[in-house]
Amino acid sequence: METNLPLLFLLILLSIFLSCSAKRCPDCGRTPVPYPLSTRPDCGDPLYRVRCTAGVLWFESVNGSSYLITSVNPVAQRLIIRPPGLAKNACVSSDFGSHGFWLDTGHPFTITNRNTVLLFNCSMEVLENSWNCSANSVCHDYIKQNPVVMGACKAAPTCCWYTSGGSITEYRIRVRKERCSAYECFVNLGGSVPAKKKWPESGVEIQWAPPREPPCRVAADCRNWENSACLPEPANARQRRCFCKVPFKWDPVNGLCNGNNVKIQNKRIHKKHKKMPAILGAMAGVIVVVIGGSTMFIIFKRRQQIPKGNELSSKQRASRVQIEIMKALGSLAAACLDEKRQNRPTMKEVADELANIICVLNREIPNIDEL
């Protein structure tokens, strides 16, 4: 048995799992695109639309402006975009033509309450009560410490700042000629000058609401959502979704159905293999496959001593089996990558096929065992 075979199996099995699991979109360049963010119609949740162009992830506002996404936190369900900055040689934001940054109130994104928004070139007639426009406010410190802003906005002395959040500021950062013409934003600044007068990278933090179960029309629409069934919503019978079967529960972070029985199974597997590090010294490789929330360990042992006289036949038999297994895994991977979603195998079918392959390994090659 070649020692690099487990590594090859690992790469193939992981590619099968990623292509056949929940509808997570491919990475955008080096940036992961976690569920429910969607870069194309066949992955993620369409309500959580973002754009991937040339390996760069972008967020598009409702008024047509695009903003670079600098970080994504799927656990906290938040992302950070980069503000547009100032137009050349002017104290106006680059998105001034679209009146600043606006979110669609019908979509699941909102501006968090951890943003400190600095406003420049403001009109005294429209200052909000919630804004701090005093002569010693933090926006004056930023102007003085930033040569670009200083050069563009020095003739516009009125500047203000506020902390986002609430019904008015959770969907927009507004700029216009009769209000304030430019803005900058920092996450978790708290309205105070940073230590040593070193400003962090600017950004606007956006959060998304946990996604609902995916919509469906017929049972086949839920094929990629294991342990679910296409059922009508209790409050709206016309809307059907892939609701999780009992005892499974919808996991909005990973976009799958999870259940107590899966947790118990994982605990048993963890207990069985808690001495794994001590065992690895005697192994040639370990494959870990996660299917529907469950973990499968396939452990390949080192080559055992083959008695003289049988060495050639054993090697030949192992080589033939390896080729057939590679063909089987290749066919399975190709099925999972089928362009038509209805033609792809379910996670249960993938698990059954992998189990059959493991049985062939154990039966045909005597020096490979499944623990």
Buried (B, 14 or more C-beta within 10 A) or exposed (E): BEEEBBEBBBEBBBBBBEBBBBBBBEBBEEBBBBBBBBBEEEBBBEBBBBBBEEEEBBBEBBBEBBBBBBBBEBEEBBBBBBBBBBBEEBBBBBBBEBBBBBBBEEBBBBBBEBBBBBBBBBBEEEBBEEBBBEEEBBBBBBBEBBEEBEEBBEEBEBBBBBBBBEEEBBBBBBBEEEBBBBBBBBBEBEBEBBEEEEBEEBBBBBBBBEBBBBBBEEEEBBBBBBBBBBBEBEEEEEEBBBBBEEEBEBBBBBBBBBBEEBEEBBEEBEEEBEEBEEEEEEBBBBBBBEBBBBBBBBBBBEBEEBEEEEEEEBEEBBEEBBEEBBEBBEEBBEBBEEEEEEEBBBBEBBBEBBEEBBEEBEEBBEBBEEE
